[in-house]
Amino acid sequence: MKRLVQSLFILLFMAGTAMAQDRTVTGTVTGKDDGLPLPGVSVLVQGTKNGTQTGADGKFVLSVPSGSQLTFSYLGYLPQTVAVGASNVVTISLEPDSKTLSEVVVTALGISREKKTLGYSTQTVKADDIVNSREVNIVNALAGKVAGAQINNSGGQAGSSSRIVLRGTTSLTGENQPLFIIDGIPMDNSVNRGISASTEDVLFNGTGGNRAVDIDPNTIATVNILKGAAGSALYGSRGANGVIIITTKRGQKDATRKIPRVSFSSSLALDDAFTKGYQASYLQGSLGLYKNGLPPGLGGYSEAAGGAPQSSASWGPHKDSVSQAVITAIGMPKVLDPRESFYRTGKVWNNSVSLSGGGESSSYILTYSNLNQEGVVPTNTYKRNSVTANFTGQLTKDFNSSTSINYTNSANNRMPEGNTKRSYLYSLNFAPISFDSKEQYGLAGNRSWTNAAGFNNPYWLLDNIAMPSKVDRFVVSNESTLTLTPWLKLTNRVGLDTYTDNQKEQVNIGTISIPKGRMFDALINYRQINNDLLLNADRKLNEDMNISGFVGFNVNQRTFARRTVRGLDLSIPGFYDITSAQTTEALQNDEKRRSLGLYASVSFDYKNYLFINATARNDWSSTLPVGENSFFYPSVSGSFVFSELLPKSDYFSYGKLRLGIAQAGNDAPAYYTQQTYTLANPSDGTRGNIAFPYNGTNGFLTSNSLASNTITPEKVTEQEVGLELKFFKNRLSVDGSFYNKVSRRQIIQQEIASSSGYVQRTINAGEISNKGIELIVSATPIKTQDFAWDVSFNFAKNKYKLKSLAEGVDNIFLAGFENPQIRADKDYGYGVIWGTRFARNDAGQLLIDDDGLPTIADDLGPIGNVTPDWTGGLRSTFTYKGLSLSGLLDIRHGGDILNFDLYYSTFYGTAKVTEQRNTTRLWEGVRISDGAPNTTKVLQDQDYFQTWYTTSYETLVEDGGFAKLREVTLSYALPQSLLGKTPFEAVSFSVTGRNLWIKSNFSFGDPEGSLLGNGNAQGFYHAVTPGTKGVTFGLNVKF
């Protein structure tokens, strides 16, 4: 009996154990609205911490105890709980939650609002679109994705600067780029130089990177762009050019998870430089006769009897027509591509890992990223290490706080660019195909194909010229909110953006143009402190009406300090210490500015279809005169969701009309209201300059710009109307905008008579108009359970008009030489290319002389304009289960480029256009002598290109438009069925191509480059590192 009881007990225990054993459940989760699979749905065993997520195909695999209940939750859908029955297969259809389907965006001052309530245009770029672009600089990652945004990359060196402008140029000489906000805090996006333009112009050096390059794309959750004044007016004087709001990733609250979520991504990019635009047929020499470029007595040879063997020109024989005399004397000349030989395959390693998690009342995320970029130029590198952390906590029932910390350490080593013999491009672009510069550098150091007064060997420059910089940057913010009542909250947001930038220049002894060498060591300190205190209210008045708003106070202070020691005439080669310099200079620049702002916003909601918002802000700026430093910026906008009043339809899903009018503006640059002094640097024009201090005596001069104590802030007034439509259950959407933006009271410096003791004075004058349209169309033409095709298109056209300048001011110099230059002109607009031009009759026909050549006009004039006619972007994405193929076409139509490289490369015979040498050309026009059409052809020989071709700079103006396959990405996410029994939540692989195809009429292939960096003057292409194309391989893992 005892044994029987024991046996029964054991049997019951085993049966109970068997019943409690886990079993594997598989399933699919779809949306009830369209029946398609939902990726990323949370599947949790109720009452436990055991769970998983659905894959890209909506499927999941989970081990669960028998008799369990599973809870399914997904953003935008109602949660659902089901019991696990006898079947091991579960099919779930989630019901859409109409209350949470509305799109929420981050607006001014970090306020999150439903997009349908906004009366102005805003556009969001998702994190995946930023990361998948595989761009180092976040500005470049936005190219082609934002309607109304014009983005220019300055060049192909690692760490180069980029420029973004929204809805056209707003200020003649002031800042035109949008304000960057990261986690609610203004962030500096300057391009800093270790020396001022008065010491050495950017034309002879190039520029480094803009400080937005410090942002790690791996940490970004969303980028929201406020394009118009109605959206940015609450930022006052800093919001006139639009705002780019960056929100970084946050941890997820999940009390059921025992360990942190880990995300890891790794990628390797391989880049090649564009080297198009050079002739590859004719050797070094002159008048068809060969020179080998070596010095006399050291192997030098000239086919011309008694001729010098070295020459800067490639006007020798065709590579297939070398004379027997040359072959007999020195053998067949070796031919190579100097550009292909010089540039290397660039590489970018990018690795990032993040840990995130949270409990019921807190969350955290910690991310470390390492980027190591080797540019296509040997010795050009950019390295960035960044650590980002965010902590949020509900400290009490009524008090929560969030802290964000971003630290970036970067190091950039670049080569100088521009119109200087220190620039490797100034020699490489003119190198003959018959001279091996690398071989000669190994044999004889700084030996080129020219004499000692000619070009530096580009390989020698790599080892003897450097411009390194190191940046340490912190962006720290805290936002704390106290709930006073259910409808009233008090929020304080404080932030610090601070960095140091140590820039150096090192020019070794023996450099042609600076034979004694030079150096500088500069330390730049920047700090910005910003604090916003907001009182927010949100109150439901009755069933139909709701009112919300806030009042706030802002304090912003920015300081900039630069200390530079510069040494000339070094004593020891390769020793870049100030004690090695025979002449030293101490350069200093300090700037401090402060602004205070008081602002308010009120929003009214009627029956969830009519929304009205009004804002007001008053700023006080330290850069304006006392008594004139207070200025007011209001805005009013409205949104009417008229589809709420129409019967529900499967064909027409959503309709909204929006209207807005607003004002914003720019205050003055620092110290325009105060007379300042500059270090004296006198010269007699013959014997050089006297550097002060001189013999122990300092010397200063009053600035040649007359300050003003009466200027007022620039004022920008903008009206905007927009229409948003959605059809076929949101599978087709259209968003169109029209805006009219007028900028008045420009702060400019007017030329005045030198008898006044000054060259210019600061005044308010000028009016600018920008009118334009923006269109965004998105569609899903095909959508099945396994396959989807999504396509989106954006288009923008802006019409710029310079309505007036100051009395007596015809133009404003922006950059360049005296001739040619980029300028703003009262008759021809902004971004005008100005220089020598061909003479024409009243009908616009060229006036041709009897030799068949166009004649040159007596005066300078407009020869082009850098502003494009319109911009657009087209993205198409195909998805099949876990496989995705996406492409982005970026289009810029119109706009000119001043290709100043042609000025030299046509003379030296290396430009592609000179390959048609000794052929004839007929210039269409009318003869001056008799008014008849020209019939005389001209011979395009060496004399034609060297003597006549660049007498008019019109020959250097080229079309800057392009169609560019900016991105194409193929990715694959492993199915959940493979990952179900592994520790991985998601694993994906990707291959991305960048700039794999470009259609352009620009001589050098890619017109996206500017020697002048990200300043107001664009379109000046000269000795700029060419752009790159490449392929990136990526891996993403989550567990």
Buried (B, 14 or more C-beta within 10 A) or exposed (E): EEEEEEEEEEEEEEEEEEEEEEEEBBBBBBBEBBEBBBBBBBBBBBEEEBBBBBBBBBBBBBEBBEEBEBBBBBEBBBEBEBEBEEEEEBEBBBEBEEEEEEEEBBBBBBBEBBBBBBBBBBBBBEBEBBBBBBBBBBBBBBBBBBBBBBBBBBBBBBBBBBBBBBBBBBBBBBBBBBBBBBBBBBBBBBBBBBBEEEBBBBBBBBBBBBBBBBBBBBBBBBBBBBBBBBBBBBBBBBBBBBBBBBBBBBBBBBEBBEEBBBBEBBBBBBBBBBBBBBBBBBBBBBBBBBBBBBBEEEEBBBBBEEBBBBBBBBBBBEBEEBEEEBEEEBEEBEBBEBBEBBBBEBBBBBBBBBBBBBBEBBBBBBBBBBBBBBBBBBBBBBBBBBBBBBBBBBEEEEEBBBBBBBBBBBBBBBBBBBBBBBBBBBBBBBBBBBBBBBBBBEEBEBBBBBBEEBBBBBBBBBBBBBBBBBBBBBBBBBBBBBBEEEEEBBBBBBBBBBBBBBBBBBBBBBBBBBEBBBBBBBBBBBBBBBBBBBBBBBEEEEEEEBBBBBBBBBBBBBBBBBBBBBBBBBBEEEBBEBEBBEEBBEBEEEBBBBBBBBBBBBBBBBEBBBBBBBBBBBBBBBBBBEEBBEBEBBBBBBBBBEBBEEEEEEEBBBBBBBBBBBBBBBBBBBBBBEEEEEBBBEEEEEEEEEBBEEEEEEEEEEBEBBBBBEBBBBBBBBBBBBEBBBBBBBBBBBBBBBBBBBBBBBBBBBBBEEEEEBBBBBBBBBBBBBBBBBBBBBBBEEBEBEEBBBBBBBBBBBBBBBEBBBEEBEBBBBBBBEEBBBBBBBEBBBBBBBBBBBBBEEEEBBBBBEEBBBBBBEEBBBBBBBBBEBBBBBBBBBBBBBBBBBBBBBBBBBBBBBBBBBBBBBBBBBBBBBBEBEEEEEBEBBBBEEEEEBEBEBEBBBEBBBEBBBBBBBBBBBBBBBBBBBBBBBBBBBBBEEBBEEEBBBBBBBBBBBBBEBEBEBBBBBBBBBBBBBBBBBBBBBBBBBBBBBBBBBBBBBB
